[in-house]
Amino acid sequence: MGFFDDKQDWLEIVFKNYPPENRRAAVMPLLRKVQQEEGHVSPERVAEIAEILGTTATEVRGVMSFYSYYQAVPTGKYHLQVCATLSCKLAGAEELWDTLRAELGVGPGEVTPDGLFSIQKVECLGSCHTAPVVQVNDEPYLECMNRERLKALLEGLRSGKRLEEIELPGDCGHEVRKEGA
């Protein structure tokens, strides 16, 4: 059974937002749906999306490779993304990366044995004025990160707290904004 077999009503709603003659323009919502529900987009799902859209798996993978959100391998429950562009790098992103690797014992493409964490360096998250920045899953950014704030974040996530329940030390204006706010 394919991922989208029982999602025909959802597909109809999505396709209404795109020109009928160019169904492949809907590639991102389909990728996002798979990513959200399965935690990654497997080669089987890439092929299924390509078939639904009337395009090739290569084209679907091309879109995936452009956006750091889409993962081709399974990720942890908490996928931590560290911005690695210049502003964040100058503000200490490498120290954060090294801390994550040491604390979690994993590298890119790996998941901690308990299934909780995976890590990735990503390109600009667009908050250079509050560098360095970390993102957890698809949540709002965590800004002005340092080793102390990062360790508090990991501790909170390990204890099962939701992101907005985790108090990070220091004063950076850290605020998790609710959707629509």
Number of C-alpha atoms within 10 A of each C-alpha: 5 10 14 17 9 10 10 10 10 11 16 10 10 14 17 11 11 13 11 10 7 11 17 22 14 19 19 16 13 21 22 17 15 20 20 13 10 14 21 21 23 16 13 12 22 23 17 19 26 20 13 17 18 12 15 17 17 12 14 21 18 11 13 20 13 9 12 13 17 20 18 18 13 18 25 20 17 20 21 22 24 28 27 22 19 15 19 26 18 12 18 19 26 17 14 25 23 13 16 23 15 11 11 17 14 16 17 12 14 17 22 16 11 8 13 15 23 26 24 21 18 17 15 15 19 13 17 17 11 18 24 28 29 29 19 20 18 12 14 16 22 25 21 24 27 20 16 12 18 19 18 15 21 18 13 17 19 12 10 11 12 9 16 14 11 17 13 19 15 12 7 12 10 17 14 16 11 9 7 4 5
